[in-house]
């Protein structure tokens, strides 16, 4: 039985035909041992909506949830009705708290997160020197890879607060809309490469800390670099590196601890896609990367799946439309509407067939990946009511 839901009927047939396991969303959010859910996928597949719908459904089922978006598009705030989001978790109003749950939402502010880490893990004098350093300002705001590392920092902070204070028992993370969404898995190595890099080591004189240059040619090399980049830039970098060295070990240690948390029993990944070729190709990359990293992956959410309640093939629909268009009463308005409806149905069924083939190819190549399919909605998701509807579709087993 499908309870009249054509999209789920189509899903049941696909699952039955290819023996694809069903992704039980309610089981995931109901498992109190699951404390972190990471939603990843390419851009434009409904990842932010999926994250928000999951968080809302979990909160209204009794979990204490915080949802963190790293996507700068700010769609999460709009759909949750909280106005602007920033680096501080804010309560989402008008949710159903009858089961004892709660929902907070926030958006990663890379610069503020970096500043908070510097302030928390250094003396006031050293923190002030770092925060005012122009090289640090550029690094914390624009350097490639910093966003992914700060995502790890913020996730670690949220988890530590949750464990210490019981503020939350579930963290839902909406990752950036690109393959770089998984770059945070490499965040410890990225920061290590930056601060252990040959260029920065060239800027420190011999015998000064772990980044010291073991070369008799330091003075000559430093002079060359200074002529190229300018004295002020070099001085800023030198000042930053010296002040930052004491913090570096803690950065790396915390990133490693967060990575271990993500690979533990308490975390899981959901890959989000749509039933188009490019989106499923990107989803394959995410699935394969997570599998290679031995990360816990629960399965895939396939959004915007099309279906039809009418069991009429596109060929049959077009044939009927042609017959009607040749009829003598073509001028009749109702007949014209029927012809247009049949033609639209034919286009829809062709789309359904295309999506089915794409999903079957993916499932054939990766048969062990559980899936849930979400019916395409007629309008955008912009409020809590529609988010609840998405949550129902995510969890619907029928």
Residue pairs with C-beta under 8 A, 6 or more apart in sequence:
1 398
2 8
2 9
2 12
2 398
3 398
5 375
5 396
5 398
6 307
6 308
6 309
6 375
7 305
7 306
7 307
7 373
7 374
7 375
7 376
7 393
8 373
8 375
8 396
8 397
8 398
9 307
10 305
10 307
10 352
10 356
10 373
11 305
11 371
11 372
11 373
12 398
14 20
14 356
14 359
14 360
14 363
14 373
15 21
15 22
15 371
17 360
18 360
18 363
18 364
18 367
19 367
20 363
20 367
20 369
20 370
20 371
21 299
21 368
21 370
21 371
22 370
22 371
22 372
22 397
23 270
23 298
23 299
23 300
23 301
23 370
23 371
23 372
24 370
24 372
24 395
24 397
25 54
25 57
25 372
25 391
25 394
25 395
26 57
26 61
26 395
28 34
28 37
28 268
28 298
29 37
29 54
29 57
29 58
29 61
29 63
29 170
30 61
32 169
33 265
33 266
34 170
34 266
34 267
34 268
35 159
35 162
35 169
35 170
35 171
35 266
35 267
36 155
36 159
36 170
36 171
36 172
36 173
36 261
36 262
36 266
36 267
36 268
37 54
37 170
37 171
37 172
37 173
37 267
37 268
37 269
37 270
38 173
38 175
38 262
38 267
38 268
38 269
38 270
39 47
39 50
39 51
39 54
39 172
39 173
39 174
39 175
39 269
39 270
39 272
39 301
40 47
40 175
40 181
40 182
40 269
40 270
40 271
40 272
40 286
41 47
41 175
41 177
41 181
41 271
41 272
41 273
41 279
41 282
41 283
41 286
42 177
42 178
42 179
42 273
42 278
42 279
42 282
42 283
43 177
43 178
44 177
44 274
44 279
45 272
45 273
45 274
45 279
45 303
45 304
46 272
46 274
46 301
46 303
46 304
46 374
47 71
47 174
47 175
47 177
47 272
48 69
48 71
48 73
48 75
48 76
48 79
48 174
49 75
49 79
49 303
49 381
49 387
49 390
50 270
50 272
50 301
50 303
50 374
50 390
50 394
51 67
51 69
51 76
51 172
51 173
51 174
52 67
52 76
52 79
52 80
52 105
52 174
52 381
52 387
53 381
53 387
53 388
53 390
53 391
53 394
54 172
54 270
54 391
54 394
55 65
55 66
55 67
55 103
55 105
55 170
55 172
56 80
56 92
56 95
56 103
56 384
56 387
56 388
56 391
57 388
57 391
57 394
57 395
58 65
58 101
58 170
58 172
59 65
59 92
59 95
59 97
59 101
59 102
59 103
60 95
60 96
60 97
60 98
60 99
60 101
60 388
61 99
61 101
62 99
62 100
62 101
63 101
63 169
63 170
64 101
64 102
64 166
64 167
64 168
64 169
64 170
65 101
65 102
65 103
65 104
65 168
65 169
65 170
65 171
65 172
66 89
66 103
66 104
66 105
66 106
66 158
66 162
66 167
66 168
66 170
66 171
66 172
67 76
67 80
67 103
67 104
67 105
67 106
67 171
67 172
67 173
67 174
68 105
68 106
68 107
68 108
68 154
68 155
68 158
68 171
68 172
68 173
68 174
69 76
69 85
69 105
69 106
69 107
69 108
69 174
70 107
70 108
70 147
70 151
70 173
70 174
70 175
70 176
70 181
71 174
71 175
71 176
71 177
72 107
73 177
74 84
74 85
74 107
76 85
76 105
76 107
76 174
77 83
77 84
77 85
77 105
77 107
78 382
79 381
79 382
79 383
79 384
79 386
79 387
80 92
80 103
80 105
80 384
80 387
81 92
81 93
81 94
81 383
81 384
82 90
82 91
82 92
82 93
82 105
85 105
85 106
85 107
86 106
86 107
86 109
86 112
87 106
87 107
87 108
87 109
87 112
87 113
87 154
88 106
89 104
89 105
89 106
89 158
90 104
90 105
90 106
91 102
91 103
91 104
92 103
92 104
92 105
92 384
94 384
95 101
95 102
95 103
95 384
102 168
104 168
108 147
108 150
108 151
108 154
110 140
110 141
110 146
110 147
110 150
111 140
111 141
113 150
113 153
113 154
113 157
114 139
114 140
114 146
114 150
114 153
115 131
115 140
116 157
117 153
117 247
117 251
118 127
118 130
118 131
118 136
118 247
119 127
119 131
121 247
121 250
122 130
122 243
122 246
122 247
126 243
126 246
129 239
129 243
130 136
130 240
130 243
130 244
133 236
133 239
133 240
133 243
134 232
134 233
134 236
135 233
135 236
135 237
135 239
135 240
136 240
136 244
139 146
139 240
140 146
143 194
145 183
145 187
145 190
145 191
145 194
147 176
148 180
148 183
148 184
148 186
148 187
148 190
149 184
149 187
149 188
149 190
149 191
149 251
149 255
151 173
151 175
151 184
151 187
152 184
152 187
152 188
152 254
152 255
152 258
152 259
153 251
153 254
153 255
153 258
155 171
155 173
155 258
156 254
156 255
156 257
156 258
156 261
158 168
158 171
159 171
159 258
159 261
161 167
161 168
162 168
162 169
162 171
175 181
175 182
175 184
179 282
179 285
179 286
181 286
182 286
182 289
182 290
183 190
185 259
185 262
185 289
185 293
185 295
187 255
187 259
188 252
188 255
188 256
188 259
191 248
191 251
191 252
191 255
192 252
194 200
195 211
195 241
195 244
195 248
196 211
200 211
200 237
200 241
201 211
201 212
201 213
202 213
202 218
202 221
202 222
202 225
203 222
203 225
203 234
203 237
203 238
203 241
204 211
204 212
204 213
204 238
204 241
204 242
205 212
205 213
205 218
205 222
206 212
206 213
206 214
206 215
206 218
208 242
209 242
209 245
210 245
210 248
211 241
211 245
215 221
222 234
225 234
226 234
261 267
262 295
263 293
263 294
263 295
263 296
264 296
265 296
267 295
267 296
268 296
268 297
268 298
269 290
269 295
269 296
269 297
269 298
270 297
270 298
270 299
270 300
270 301
271 283
271 286
271 287
271 290
271 297
271 299
271 300
271 301
271 369
272 283
272 300
272 301
272 303
273 279
273 280
273 282
273 283
273 300
273 301
273 302
273 303
274 280
274 302
274 303
274 304
274 305
275 302
275 304
275 305
275 306
275 355
275 356
275 358
275 359
275 373
276 355
276 358
277 358
280 358
280 359
280 361
280 362
283 300
283 362
284 362
284 365
284 366
287 297
287 300
287 366
287 369
290 297
291 297
297 369
298 370
299 369
299 370
299 371
299 372
300 369
300 370
300 371
300 372
301 371
301 372
301 374
301 394
302 359
302 371
302 372
302 373
302 374
303 374
303 376
304 374
304 376
304 377
305 355
305 373
305 374
305 375
305 376
306 348
306 351
306 352
306 355
306 375
306 376
307 352
307 375
308 345
308 348
308 349
308 352
310 345
312 320
312 345
312 349
313 349
314 345
314 346
314 347
314 349
314 350
314 353
315 346
317 342
317 343
317 345
317 346
317 349
318 342
318 343
318 346
320 342
321 338
321 339
321 342
321 343
321 346
324 330
324 335
324 338
324 339
324 342
325 339
327 335
329 335
330 336
359 371
359 373
363 369
363 371
372 394
372 395
372 396
374 390
374 393
374 394
375 393
377 386
377 389
377 390
379 386
380 386
381 387
381 390
